[in-house]
Amino acid sequence: MRDVEKPGRLQLLHAALERSMRALHRKRWRLQMRARRLSAPVTLRAYLREHHLRQHAPLGLLQ
């Protein structure tokens, strides 16, 4: 482990680790979004419809 103590080596390791972590996080987030979309497309559609109605309906319909 002596070569890790060379200047610049640790920064390189840290940068690579950070890059891979960020890529992993993005990949996991994308997978989660896809899974959520697949598991509940109807509820998403219902949510969107409800949001649309809430935006465009007169206020009396909401009570």
Secondary structure, DSSP 4 states (H G I P E B T S, - for coil): --GGGSTTHHHHHHHHHHHHHHHHHHHHHHHHHHHHHHH-HHHHHHHHHHHHHHHHS-GGGG-
